[in-house]
Amino acid sequence: MQTPYTSNLVVITGGPGSGKSTLINHLHERGFDTGPDIARPLITQQRERGGNAVPNQDDDAYSGLMLRRSIRAWQDAMECHPRTVFCDGALPDILAHRRLAKLSDEPGLIRAIKTYLYRKVVFVLPPWSEIYRTDEIRTQNFAQSVRSYVQICRAYIECGHELVEIRKGPVEQRAAQVLSRVKL
């Protein structure tokens, strides 16, 4: 789908409940630049407003809002260039969500994926049943999280990224794996 170029934006992705936010927050606490989680605040905002642009209600509207906010997050992160910014997911995550929801590939999303590029190497956190928890926002069961992980991996590979799976373990070890590969 695209030929990613080396950029300052490093993606950390994976299915729900795999420890992405914990890892991103840990990197932030260590002084690294990080991009925000887009999904959780969006779902919270929609619920507070009585909106239905949330997963499993209006997946198309949810994807549209995710796309706009993800582009804005990309633009904000690029302002940090040349410093490395660790991003909590990226545009291919939206493609994976649309496919899980059995929606067609939206042309605007495909154009955005080709336009707003991230570093070729993407770090993916595998499903981890021992840490998986549901809450008011993360309502998927573990099996659904695994399906999300598989679809996310497919989307990133299709978009031309190289996936590096981060081994399960304490957040410090997971951060060390990422930082070693990024050479920071």
SULPE-V593961 format. One record per run of one state. SS is the DSSP state (2 for helix, 1 for strand, 0 for the rest). FROM is the first residue (numbers start at 1). TO is the last residue. If there is no record, write none. Layout:
ss:from:to
SS:FROM:TO
SS:FROM:TO
This chain:
ss:from:to
0:1:8
1:9:14
0:15:19
2:20:29
0:30:32
1:33:34
0:35:38
2:39:49
0:50:58
2:59:78
0:79:84
1:85:88
0:89:90
2:91:100
0:101:106
2:107:115
0:116:120
1:121:125
0:126:141
2:142:158
0:159:161
1:162:166
0:167:170
2:171:182
0:183:184
